[in-house]
Amino acid sequence: MIRRWNPVNLAPPIGQYSHLAAVPADHELVFISGQVGVLEDGALSGPDAESQTRQALANIERLLKSMDAGPEQLVKLLTLVSGTEHLEGYRAAREDVFARWYPEGDWPAHSLAVVAALAAPELTVEIEGMAAVPRR
């Protein structure tokens, strides 16, 4: 089982994340490339950060399912948001999805960066991850 925790000698996280996460020896670390808010056919899920965040997280969940895993196997996420004006929509979607994924609040390690732009001008959010999947 993945262990996530926040040491008592450090201020608590300021958001939905854990300061530390450890991968068990019988698991393989899998790296998930940055996912954006595009549907299976390549169309953008919507122009706003909330819809793109929901889709990026759905894409991550789909990738995890392809390995017989789920969000509980996520060890670390990195989110890139293209401008502070998109933070509210990103946070709304993340809070909603995380409530389903992590009802006990056992969140993965997570970093968030606001950047000038992503790979295409219509993209507002990109999320990459690392997952610990049981070895087969």
Disulfide bonds with the S-S distance in Angstrom:
none
